[in-house]
């Protein structure tokens, strides 16, 4: 209501201010009724040992990046919860949903309902017992090496009536485990596995076993037309409640003396699981202070051309081939040559086999759940910090600004000496 360009005419109508105030009141009531942030104790930034000037810089940058909410937790206490212009509301977590799905898998392994992460997927889907699909394990789904045909965007999946069946019917293009390729299609198998292993839908299982014990009551999970909870995205949750899930991961599977996940599973999820996806664990991601270097490779242009992408536009990218650049500069250079973010998406949609080259320097500073639009749940074990940043897709800023690449160094500025503070944006993310 406050920022979306499509609602600009509405903001000029008589009674708009009264409508906004009513919406605020409704949001506050929903928060109260839903027990949002229940059980959290508060601590001041100073008591948490955080630099207040650095915190002010973080909040300013967050607002400029189109952030709707920012949450900081230190040792399980709430340092702050900031909403920029609006009230707390359920926000779509996009692909950060995948990391929550991984928590459900870990809980079922801990319960013995799933034998291990190396159990064949055919255990739950007998139609995969023959041929190459019989070799696909749960691990392959979780670390994006299933070998199933995939697409960079998940948009085509939304045309399917049954997302689980859509994944089961997908073609195999690589031997399982041989190649890392981010796969929304394959991840959508996981809700089906959870249901067959637990006897409950994914969202029902997580509500009973994780969300309710954490005091998380007001959430929503998208489902496909057949009633399957979506695995690749679809969890809408209040940012401060999302932070509680990060606290479970920070505390190696526990929260307020109750264990939800084994320490072994948390470590597996947050450890690199394939050489080609060194920033990837099992649906959780390493975070780095500095951005990776990215390189456009000739096979990407060749594949796009073979699939009908404009040769004229591809010619504009020729000078970038083989030249590594920092992630932000790289993305800006491609968009500048192609003309728009939408055109970049159109180019990437044509490229399934070839991939950008990535080179990440330095050691991870933590791990994260991440999604499009800059949805981030960051966990910094060394500093005992959990940070949630979420944004609404309301066009208040550009896609590039909304990604908020500077978030990690700005957070780290709060915990390091003033003379060592940096302003280098960076976070390793999937393209």
C-alpha positions in Angstrom: 0.0 0.0 0.0 2.8 2.4 0.8 5.3 1.8 -1.9 4.0 -0.4 -4.8 4.0 1.6 -8.0 0.8 -0.2 -9.2 -1.1 1.3 -6.2 0.1 4.9 -6.8 -3.5 6.0 -8.0 -4.9 4.5 -4.8 -2.7 6.7 -2.7 -4.3 9.8 -4.3 -7.8 8.9 -3.4 -9.7 10.5 -0.5 -9.7 8.3 2.6 -6.3 6.7 1.7 -4.7 7.8 5.0 -7.6 6.3 7.0 -7.3 3.0 5.0 -3.6 2.9 5.8 -4.2 3.4 9.5 -6.9 0.7 9.5 -4.4 -1.6 7.8 -1.8 -0.8 10.5 -4.3 -1.6 13.3 -5.2 -4.9 11.6 -1.5 -5.8 11.3 -0.9 -5.1 14.9 -3.8 -7.1 16.0 -2.8 -10.0 13.8 0.7 -9.9 15.3 -0.7 -9.9 18.8 -3.2 -12.7 18.1 -0.5 -14.8 16.3 1.9 -14.5 19.2 4.6 -13.1 16.9 8.0 -12.8 18.7 6.5 -14.6 21.7 9.1 -15.7 24.3 11.8 -13.4 23.2 13.6 -11.2 25.7 15.2 -7.9 24.6 18.7 -6.7 24.9 20.2 -3.3 24.0 22.8 -3.0 21.2 25.3 -1.8 23.7 24.7 -4.7 26.0 25.2 -7.0 23.0 28.5 -5.4 22.4 27.4 -3.9 19.0 28.7 -0.6 17.6 25.8 1.8 17.7 27.2 4.0 14.8 27.7 0.8 12.7 24.1 -0.2 13.6 22.9 3.2 12.4 24.7 2.8 9.2 23.2 -0.7 8.7 19.7 0.6 9.3 20.2 3.5 6.8 21.5 1.1 4.1 18.7 -1.3 4.8 16.1 1.3 4.2 17.8 2.5 1.0 17.8 -1.1 -0.2 14.1 -1.4 0.0 14.1 -3.5 3.1 10.7 -4.1 4.8 12.1 -5.6 7.9 15.4 -6.2 9.7 15.8 -8.3 12.8 18.9 -8.8 15.0 19.3 -11.4 17.7 22.3 -11.9 19.9 22.7 -15.1 22.0 19.0 -15.7 21.6 17.9 -12.3 22.8 16.2 -9.7 20.5 18.5 -6.7 19.9 16.1 -5.1 17.6 13.3 -5.4 15.1 12.9 -2.6 12.5 10.1 -2.2 10.0 10.6 0.5 7.3 7.4 2.3 6.8 5.0 -0.6 7.6 4.1 -3.1 10.3 5.3 -6.7 10.8 3.6 -9.0 8.4 4.0 -12.4 6.9 6.7 -12.0 4.2 7.4 -14.4 1.3 10.8 -16.0 2.0 11.3 -17.2 -1.6 14.1 -19.7 -1.9 15.0 -19.3 1.8 12.1 -21.7 2.2 14.4 -24.5 0.9 16.5 -24.3 4.0 13.5 -24.8 6.2 12.6 -27.8 4.2 16.0 -29.2 4.9 15.3 -28.8 8.6 12.2 -31.1 8.2 14.4 -33.7 6.5 16.9 -33.6 9.3 14.2 -34.0 11.9 12.9 -37.1 10.1 16.4 -38.6 9.9 16.8 -37.9 13.6 13.5 -39.7 14.3 14.5 -42.7 12.2 11.7 -42.2 9.7 14.3 -41.5 7.0 17.2 -44.0 7.2 19.9 -41.6 6.1 20.6 -38.7 3.7 22.0 -41.3 1.2 18.7 -43.2 1.0 17.5 -43.6 -2.7 14.6 -41.4 -3.6 13.0 -44.6 -5.1 12.3 -45.6 -1.4 9.4 -43.3 -1.5 8.7 -43.2 -5.3 8.9 -46.8 -6.6 8.6 -45.5 -10.2 12.2 -44.6 -9.9 13.4 -48.1 -9.0 14.7 -48.8 -12.5 17.2 -47.0 -14.7 19.4 -44.1 -13.9 16.9 -42.5 -11.6 17.3 -45.4 -9.2 20.8 -43.9 -8.4 19.3 -40.6 -7.2 19.6 -40.2 -3.4 18.1 -37.7 -1.0 21.6 -36.1 -0.7 21.6 -35.5 -4.5 18.3 -33.5 -4.1 19.6 -31.6 -1.1 22.9 -30.5 -2.7 21.6 -29.8 -6.2 23.3 -32.7 -8.0 20.3 -34.9 -8.8 21.0 -34.8 -12.6 17.3 -33.9 -13.3 16.7 -31.4 -16.1 16.3 -28.0 -14.5 15.8 -24.4 -15.4 17.3 -21.3 -13.7 13.9 -19.8 -13.1 11.1 -21.7 -11.4 8.4 -20.0 -13.4 7.7 -22.9 -15.7 6.9 -25.1 -12.7 3.9 -23.0 -11.8 2.2 -24.2 -14.9 2.1 -27.7 -13.5 -0.8 -29.0 -11.5 1.3 -31.3 -9.3 4.8 -30.1 -8.5 5.9 -33.4 -7.1 4.8 -35.3 -10.2 6.4 -32.6 -12.4 9.7 -33.4 -10.8 9.2 -37.2 -11.0 8.6 -36.9 -14.7 11.6 -34.7 -15.4 14.3 -36.1 -17.7 17.7 -37.0 -16.5 20.5 -35.0 -18.1 23.5 -35.9 -15.9 24.6 -38.9 -13.8 23.5 -38.3 -10.2 26.2 -36.6 -8.2 28.3 -35.6 -11.2 27.3 -31.9 -11.6 26.0 -29.1 -9.5 23.1 -27.2 -10.9 20.6 -25.3 -8.8 17.3 -27.1 -9.2 13.9 -25.8 -8.1 12.3 -28.8 -9.8 14.2 -31.4 -7.8 13.7 -29.7 -4.5 9.9 -29.9 -5.0 10.3 -33.7 -4.5 11.1 -33.1 -0.8 7.6 -32.2 0.4 6.5 -35.5 -1.2 9.2 -37.4 0.7 8.3 -35.7 4.0 4.7 -36.7 3.5 5.5 -40.3 2.8 8.0 -40.5 5.6 5.9 -38.8 8.3 2.4 -39.4 7.2 1.8 -35.6 7.3 2.0 -32.8 4.8 5.3 -30.8 5.1 3.6 -27.7 6.6 1.6 -29.7 9.1 4.6 -31.7 10.2 6.7 -28.6 10.7 3.9 -26.8 12.5 3.6 -29.6 15.0 7.2 -30.5 15.4 9.0 -27.1 15.1 6.9 -24.0 14.6 4.5 -24.4 17.5 7.2 -25.4 20.0 9.0 -22.2 19.0 5.9 -20.1 19.4 5.5 -19.6 15.7 1.8 -19.5 15.0 1.2 -17.0 12.2 2.7 -18.4 9.0 1.4 -19.6 5.7 2.8 -22.2 3.2 1.9 -22.1 -0.5 0.6 -25.3 -2.1 0.3 -26.4 -5.7 -3.1 -27.1 -7.2 -2.9 -30.7 -6.0 -2.4 -29.7 -2.4 1.4 -30.3 -2.1 3.3 -27.7 -0.1 5.8 -26.1 -2.4 9.4 -27.0 -1.6 11.3 -24.4 -3.7 9.6 -21.4 -2.1 6.3 -20.4 -0.5 6.9 -20.0 3.2 5.4 -16.7 4.4 6.5 -15.8 7.9 7.1 -12.8 10.2 10.8 -11.8 10.0 11.2 -12.0 13.8 9.8 -15.5 13.9 12.0 -16.5 11.0 15.0 -15.4 13.2 13.9 -18.1 15.7 14.7 -20.8 13.1 18.1 -19.2 12.6 18.6 -19.4 16.4 17.9 -23.2 16.3 20.7 -23.5 13.7 23.0 -21.2 15.6 22.6 -23.4 18.7 23.4 -26.6 16.8 19.8 -27.7 16.7 18.5 -26.5 20.1 16.3 -23.7 21.4 15.5 -22.9 25.0 16.9 -26.3 26.2 14.7 -28.2 23.7 16.5 -30.2 20.9 14.9 -30.0 17.4 17.8 -31.2 15.2 20.9 -33.2 15.9 24.2 -31.3 15.9 25.3 -33.8 13.2 22.5 -32.6 10.8 23.2 -28.9 11.4 26.9 -29.5 10.5 26.0 -31.5 7.4 23.7 -28.8 6.2 26.3 -26.1 6.6 29.3 -27.9 5.2 30.2 -27.8 1.5 28.9 -30.9 -0.1 30.1 -30.8 -3.7 33.2 -29.3 -5.3 31.2 -27.4 -8.0 29.0 -25.8 -5.4 31.6 -25.0 -2.7 29.3 -22.3 -1.2 26.5 -24.9 -0.8 25.7 -27.3 1.9 22.4 -29.2 2.1 20.0 -26.4 1.1 22.0 -24.0 3.3 24.7 -21.6 2.0 28.0 -20.3 3.2 28.2 -16.6 3.5 31.4 -14.6 2.8 32.3 -11.0 3.5 33.5 -10.3 -0.1 31.6 -11.1 -3.2 32.8 -13.9 -5.5 34.4 -13.2 -8.8 32.2 -14.3 -11.7 33.1 -15.1 -15.3 31.0 -15.4 -18.4 32.0 -18.4 -20.4 31.7 -19.1 -24.2 29.6 -22.3 -23.7 26.8 -20.1 -22.2 26.7 -18.0 -25.3 26.8 -21.0 -27.6 23.9 -22.7 -25.7 21.8 -19.6 -25.7 22.4 -19.1 -29.5 21.4 -22.8 -30.2 18.2 -22.2 -28.3 17.2 -19.2 -30.3 18.4 -16.3 -28.2 19.3 -13.2 -30.3 22.7 -13.3 -31.9 22.7 -9.5 -31.9 22.3 -9.4 -28.2 24.9 -12.1 -27.6 27.4 -10.1 -29.6 27.1 -7.4 -26.9 28.3 -9.9 -24.3 31.3 -11.1 -26.2 33.8 -8.8 -24.6 32.9 -10.2 -21.1 33.8 -13.8 -21.9 36.7 -15.0 -19.9 37.1 -11.9 -17.8 36.3 -12.4 -14.1 34.7 -9.5 -12.3 33.3 -8.9 -8.8 29.7 -10.1 -8.7 28.0 -6.7 -8.5 30.1 -5.2 -11.3 29.6 -8.4 -13.4 25.8 -8.3 -13.0 25.7 -4.6 -13.8 27.9 -5.1 -16.9 25.6 -7.8 -18.3 22.4 -5.8 -17.6 24.0 -2.7 -19.2 24.7 -4.6 -22.4 21.4 -6.4 -22.6 19.3 -3.4 -21.6 17.3 -4.7 -18.6 17.2 -7.2 -15.7 14.3 -8.9 -17.6 16.5 -9.5 -20.6 19.2 -11.0 -18.4 16.6 -13.4 -17.1 15.6 -14.2 -20.7 19.2 -15.0 -21.6 19.7 -17.2 -18.5 16.5 -19.1 -19.2 18.0 -20.3 -22.4 21.1 -21.7 -20.7 20.7 -24.9 -18.8 23.9 -26.9 -19.4 26.6 -24.2 -19.2 27.2 -22.1 -16.1 29.0 -19.1 -14.9 32.4 -19.7 -13.4 32.7 -18.6 -9.8 35.7 -18.0 -7.6 35.3 -17.2 -3.9 38.1 -15.9 -1.8 38.4 -16.1 1.9 36.8 -18.3 4.5 33.0 -18.4 5.3 31.9 -16.0 8.0 28.7 -17.9 8.6 25.8 -19.6 6.8 22.4 -18.6 5.5 19.1 -19.3 4.0 18.7 -17.1 1.0 16.0 -16.2 -1.6 15.4 -13.9 -4.5 14.6 -10.3 -3.7 17.3 -10.3 -0.9 15.4 -12.5 1.5 18.1 -13.6 3.9 18.4 -15.4 7.2 22.0 -15.1 8.3 23.8 -17.0 11.0 27.2 -15.9 12.4 28.3 -18.5 14.9 31.5 -16.7 15.9 29.6 -13.6 16.9 26.5 -15.4 18.2 24.4 -13.3 15.8 21.3 -14.1 13.8 20.2 -11.5 11.2 17.0 -11.6 9.2 16.5 -9.2 6.3 13.3 -9.4 4.2 11.8 -7.2 1.5 8.5 -6.9 -0.3 8.5 -7.0 -4.1 6.8 -3.6 -4.3 9.2 -2.0 -6.8 10.4 0.7 -4.4 14.0 0.1 -5.5 15.6 -1.8 -8.4 16.3 -5.5 -8.3 20.0 -4.8 -7.9 19.4 -2.5 -4.9 16.9 -5.0 -3.3 19.6 -7.7 -3.3 21.4 -5.7 -0.6 24.8 -7.1 -1.3 26.4 -4.9 1.4 24.5 -6.6 4.2 27.2 -9.0 5.4 30.0 -6.4 5.8 27.6 -3.9 7.4 26.6 -6.5 10.0 30.2 -7.4 10.7 31.1 -3.7 11.1 29.0 -3.9 14.3 31.3 -6.4 15.9 34.8 -5.4 14.9 37.0 -2.5 16.0 36.2 0.9 14.5 39.6 1.1 12.7 39.0 -2.3 11.0 35.5 -1.6 9.6 35.0 -2.2 5.9 32.5 -1.1 3.3 33.0 -3.8 0.8 29.7 -5.4 -0.2 29.6 -9.1 -0.5 27.7 -12.3 -0.3 28.1 -15.4 -2.4 24.7 -16.2 -4.0 23.4 -18.3 -6.8 22.8 -16.5 -10.1 
